[in-house]
């Protein structure tokens, strides 16, 4: 099969690229490298089944030849990006989704949208099932990402109903693993980079807010199962184990062998107090659930960060 992955030079997109090429598919990656890194795809540069297009999907979109699947993963997704790249996030969620859905319609391709648990906002329901409509502040700092993804889901369902485009929607919960950006701004890369440097580890709030953390290989498996299923409505993909931020920080300090201490700072605006997926739908309809234990996944991730300096670090030595 031939598939297009927008945002394929990013963290999750590049792991999907690995999986599909290993399975013998042909992969076209489209990325403007705003937050993605071409280094994430270096292993495939001489693969005749791989093609990279440096392009912004919010513009006029054309890809030569047939496409069987389009996976729309293009978007800055880190808290560090919400203020710096707010307009770009909104544009790729709206215009980029519109363009890629139009391409899917033209090619007769199945379309998978990378949505997010952020559509639930700061949830008033725990755990969060797909029928929960969320508690989102549209004018807050996080609103650019939350509302972009909520709009993208609406657009995908509109194309499904009005034009018969075969759509899938993955609501992705906190995912971690190799190739996360060092300056990602999310808890795990922050904790790891600070601990490896011997700095104090920054925990926002009182540390009792919770997250579920899923290893990237588990997520890739869930996305593949959803892509090949007949489920057109949103599906949660995340690990139904819950950790407080304080416990997570202490785990990472232990795994790095660091002597870092915890530094508690005020909680940012609209930062969710709890986040936990109800994955009943994924279990029942996809036969999917996470397999990688958080301690093992964190160990692998710490080792990758230990061996991979941040971009430009070599130039500073």
C-alpha positions, 0 to 999 in steps of 0.5 A: 500500500502507499500512504501519506503521513503529514507531520511524518518527521515528528516524534509519533509520525517518524515511528509510524514511518518506521512501522509501515516501511518495515511492513513493506508499504510505500511511504510519503512523508510531508512535513514543513519541519517547523517542529519535526526533525529530518534526522528522525527519518535519516534511516530511510533516506536511501529506501526506494519505498520512502519519499520526503516532501518538504511542504506546509499542508495548509497550502494547496495540496497535491501528491502524484500517484495513488494513495491508499491511506492518509494519516494527518499528524501535522501539528505542533503539539507541545505546551512550549509551542502553544504561545509561540506557534498558536496561529500555526497550530490553528491553521494546520488544525483547520486548513491542514485538515481541510486540505488533507481531507480533500486529498483523501476524497480525490484519491479515494484514500482512507483518512486517519486524524491524529486527535488528542486527549486535549479535546477533553480539556480540564475534565470534570469526568474521570476517567474520560470516555469518548462520549465525554464532551470536554471542559475546554477554555477556548480563549486560554493559552491551551485553547489554540491546540484544544480547539484546533483538534476539536474542529479537526474532528468535526471536519473529519466527521463532516467529510465522512457524512457529506462526501463519504470519506472513510475517516478514523479519529484517534484521540491520543493520550500522553505518549513518550519514547525516543525522538521526543524533542528535548525542548518539548515542554511536556513532563517526561522530556522536561524531567529527563533533561533536567535530571540528566543535567543534575538540575532541579526537576520542575514540577508544576502545582503540588505534584498531585495532578495525574497523567496516563503515559503510554509508550510510543510502540503501543500507540503505533500498534493502536493506530495501525489497528484503528486504521485497518478497522471499520470504526469511524467514531473517535477512539481513545488510545492511551495507557489506563494507568495513572501516575501523579507528576511527583511520582513520575518525577521521582521515578525519572530521577531514580532511573537517571541516577541523578541527585536532582531535587524537586522544584515546585512551581505554580500550575499553568493556566487550564493545566488538566488536574487529571487525565486518564483514558477509558479504553473500553472501546479500543479493547472491545473494537480493536482488541488493543491495550498497552503492553509496555510497562511504564518503568520499562518504557521510561528506562528506554526513553532515559537511555535514548536521551542519555545517548542523544544530545539536543540539536546544536549541543555538539557545536557548543563543545 
